[in-house]
Amino acid sequence: MLLDFFQRNFITLFLIIGFSMKLAMRRQSHDVKMRYMWLTVICVTVLTFADFFEGICAEDESLRFLRVLLSVIGYVLRPVAGLSVVMVVAPSNKSIRLLWIPALVNALIVSTAFFSPIAFFFDEEYEFIRGPLGYAPFVASFFYIAAALWFTRKKYRKGRVWEVRVLYMCAIGCAIAAALDAILGGFHVNQAIIASSIFFYVFIRSQDNNRDVLTHLRNRKAFYEDVAYYKSTITAVASIDMNGLKRLNDVMGHDAGDQALQAIGESMLAASGDSAICYRMGGDEFMILFLKNSGGAVDATLEKIRLDLKEKNVSVSMGCALREGGESVEELCKISDQRMYENKAVYYNRPDNNRRRAGDR
């Protein structure tokens, strides 16, 4: 029996062990949301054993109750595995707890198998019969697949579109595996869930490595990668630099400086839309790459950022360069930087902003 178990589930167990080792390497991490990945691993592990032993129970009618119990566990945990993936990318707010509702409703429905045929039952010949609400686990699972894609696309909407395609492949793979198990039986969905979770984990980590922790903008590394990727579609570059960061840190403390930098990132993201990508290059330096934007749209975006930051009492200097001919992106960056420094010089030439008197730099 043990040999048969490993023969049937070798790939699943191999992926579970490998993924667990990877997650264990991050046990000191303060990234609480990523710990939901452990819930996926636990769910798939339990599902693997439950599905195997349910198959054994199917050969002995005296184990009817145990078979029902194992089937209930399987139908409860499959949507929970999907929910755990969603929670990794879902925003942190109280309303996100509503995402647990489909999993809880599904758990209540399939638990009726102990006393009602509404979800599923085993007939007099010990054959599995699906009830009128027997597809509730699949509906809940498909809901979580869609939710994971939606939240991921929303969270990483400023990333390169092709990178998200691997997640669509995973979603389609899980859906096909669930359909195969529902129609033909088998253990395909367990393998699909754990493999998709690994792909998802790699995707999340690669995206996070390209993001600034403080502002959630893309970082300098991502900037150079995106310049190469979007080289032919970049129509303008903007340079943004905060005014008075050192003074703010010295007078109000570094927390105040961090809050100002976060405010800049929020304003940039809110104003840029889907056709511009925002970056924190380091310190108080920011950049925007505009993709297929006209000069009027670029000016409107920068003005929106400036006015929004003015309301937040944060001052920035800006410079912009439009691609009017065959300029390279590097040339556009130099021009936008030069114009930004000219704008900054005007700011600091004002008597109330004199660098020497204010102790700024």
N, C-alpha and C positions, 0 to 999 in steps of 0.2 A: 504493500500500500504506500509506504513512504517513497519507494523508488518511482512508483507511478505518479505520485504527487510532484516530485521534482522533474520528472520527464514532461509532464503537462505544463508546468509553470516555471520552467527554468529561466526563460527570457524575462518574465515578470519579476521573479525573485532577484535575478541579476541586476535589473534596473533599479529595484527597490534598494538593494544593498549599496549600489554605487551612488545613487542619489542621496541616501541617508548619510553616507560618508562625506559627501560634499556639503550637505547642510550642517553636519556636526562640526565641520571646520569653522563655521561661523557662529559657534555657540556663545562667543563673547560679544556678538553683535548686539547693538541696541535697536536694531531694526525690527520692531515688534511685529509689523505686518508680515514680514517675510516668514515669521514663525508659523503662519497659517499653512505654509508649504508642508510643515510636519504633519498637519492634520490630513492633508492629501495622502502622504506616505502611509500614515496609520490606517486610513480608510481602505486604501488599495491592499495593504497587507491583510487586514481582516477579511476583505472581500475575496482575496485569493484563497484563503483557508475555508471561508464559508461556502464558496462555490464548489470547491472540491468535495467537502464533506456532504454538501447537499446532494451531490451526484451519488455518493455512497448510500445516503439515506433513501434515494429514489429506488434502490434495488431491494429494500426491505420495508414492507408496509407497516411493520410494527414500530418503525421509527417515524411515523407520520407527524407527530407533534414536533420532533426535532427538525424534520424537513421544513415544516411551516416556519419554525423559528429562524432557521438559517436563511430561508427565502426572504423573510421579513427584514432580517439584518442586511441582506444584499440590496434590497430595494430601498432601504432607508439610507444606506451609506453612499450609494452612487451619486445622488444629488448633493449630498454633503461634501463629497470630494470636489464637485464643481463649485460649490459655494466657497470652499476654502481658497480656491484660485481667484474667485471674484474679490474676496476680501483683501487680497494682496494689492489690488489696483484701485479698489473703491475709495472714494474720498473719506476723510476722517470727520464724520459728523454723526449726530444721534439718529438722524433719519435713515442712515445706512443699515440700522438694525432691522429695518423692514425687509431686507433681503433674506432674512432667516425665515420669513413666513412661508414661502413655497416649500422649503425643506420640512418645516414643522407640519404643514398641512399634509404633505405626502406621507410623513411618518404616521400621522393619525389614520390616513386612509389605508395604508398597507397593513397596519396593526390590526385592522378589523378582520384579517384573515384567520385570526384565532377563533372568531365566533360568527363570522358572516362571509358570504361569497362575493361581497361587493367589489373587492380588489382582485382576489384570486382564491382558488380552492383546488383540492384534489378529489376527483370523482371516485365512484365505487371501484373503478379499475385502477385507481392510484395514478391517474393521468392529470397533468397540470392543466387547469382551465382558468383562463383570464376572465375576470368579472367586468362589469360595466365601467368601473374606474381603474381597471388594471393597468392603464397606460399612464397613470399619474406620475410614476417615477421617471418615465421618459420625458413627459412634458416638463417636469421640474428640472431635469438634467439639461434639456434643450434650452430652457429659460436661462440657466446659469452659463451655458456656453455663449449664448447671445449677449448676456450681461458682461461677461469677461471680455468679449471682443469690443463691446461699446465703451466700457470704462477704460480699457487699454488704449483704444484709438483716441479717446478724449484726453487722457493723461499725457500721451506721447504724440499729440497731433502735430507738434513742431518737428518731429523726427522725419527721417526719410521714409516715404510711403512704402517702398518695397520691403523694408525690414519687417513690416507688420504682416506681410503675406504668409510668413511661416506660421503665424497664429491662425490664419484662416485655414491653412492646410491641416493644422491640429484639430480645429473645430470640425471640419468636414470628416476627418479621420475618426473622431470620437462618435460623430453622428452615424457614420456607416457601421462602426463597430457595435454600437447600441442596436442598430437595426438588424444586423446579422445575429446578434445574441437573442433578440426578441423573436426573430423568425426561425432561425436554424438552431439556436442554442450554442453554447460554447463559452469561452473565456476571453473573447477578443477585447471587450470593453475594458477589462482590467489592464491589459497591456497598453491599450490606447490612452487611458487616463494617465498612467505613470510616465509613458513616453512623452505625451503632450505636456505634462507638468515639467519635465526636464527641459523641453524646448522653451516653455514659458519662462522658467527660471533663468535660463541663459539669456533670453531676450530682455527680461527685466534688468538683469545685471549689466548687460551691454549698454542699455539705455541710461541706467543710473551712472555708469562710468563716464558718460558724455554730458552729465548735468552738474551744474554748480549746486552744492548742498544748501547754501544760504538762500539764494534767489530762485532756485529751480529753473533758471535759464540754462541753455546749453553752454558748455565751457569752451576754453581755448582749443582743446584737442578736437572737439566737435566742429569748431569754426573752420579749422584747416581742412578737415575731412569734407565738410559741406561745400567749401569753396571749390574743391576739386570735383565734387559730385554735381553741383548746380552751376558750374562755370559758364555754360552757354545761356542760362536763363536768368542770371543775376543782372538786373537793370540799374540798381543803385546800391550804395553802401552808406551807412550813417555811423558816425562815431559819437558816443555820448560819454561824458566824464562828469562826475559829481563835483560840485564846488564846495569847498570848505569842510571836507571830511576830517582832515587832521584836527581842525579847530573843534569840530563837533565831538570827536573822540576825547580831546584833551579837556573840554569843558563839561560835557555831559556823560562821558564814559563810552566804552566800546559797544555797549548794548544799544545805545542811541544811534551810533554809527551803523551798526548792523541793521537796525530797523529802517534807517534811511535807505540803505542799499536794497533791502527787501521791498521798500516802497517803489524804488526805481524799477525793479524787476516786475512787480505787479502792474505798474503803469505801462511798461513796454509790452507785456503780454496782452493786456486788455486792449491796447490800441493797434497792435500789429496785424491781427487777423490771421488768416490762413496763408496769405501770400507773402509773408515776411517772417524771418527767423531771427530770434533775439539771443544774444550771447553776453555772458559776463567774462571778459577776457582776463580779469584779475584785479584785485584792489577795487578802485572806483571807476574802472574803465569798462565800457560796454560797447557792443557793436550790433548793427542790424543789417542783415542781408535782405534786400527787396527782390522778389522774384516776379518778373513780368509786370512791374508796377510803373505807372506813368509818373511824370514829375509832380503832377497835382496830387496824386494819391500819396506820394512820399511826403510832400510838404504837409498834407493834412494829418498824416500819422504822427509826424514829429511835433506838430503843433498840439495835437491831442495829448501827447505825452507831456509836453511842457506845461500845458494848462492843468493837467491832472496833478503833476508834481507841485505846481505852485499852490494848489489847494492843500497839499500835504506839507507845505512849508519846506520843500526840498528843492534846491537849486542845482541845475545842471548846465553844462555847456555842450552845444551840439555842432556838428559839421556834417555835411552831406555831399556826395558826389554822384552825379547821374552818368550813366554810360551813354554817350552821345555818338560814339564811333567805334573804333576797334580797341578801346582801352582794356587792359587786363584788369582783373579784380585787384591785383596787387597795386596797380596804379590808382585805382579808385580808392583803395584804403588809404594810400598816402595823401591823396587830395582831401578826403574827408577828415583825416587826422589834422592836416594843416588848417583847415577851416574851423575845426573844433578848437584848436589852440588859439586861433585868432579871436574866436568868440570868448574863450576863457580870459584872454588878455584884456578884452573890453570889460569883462566882469570885474577883474581884479584891479583895473585902473580907476574904478570908482572909489572915491575917498573912503567910504564906509567898508570897503572890501580890500583895502591895501594889505598886501601879503605881509610886509615887514611889521606894520603896526598891529596886525591881527595875529601874528605869529603863525600864519599858515604857510603852505609851500605850494 
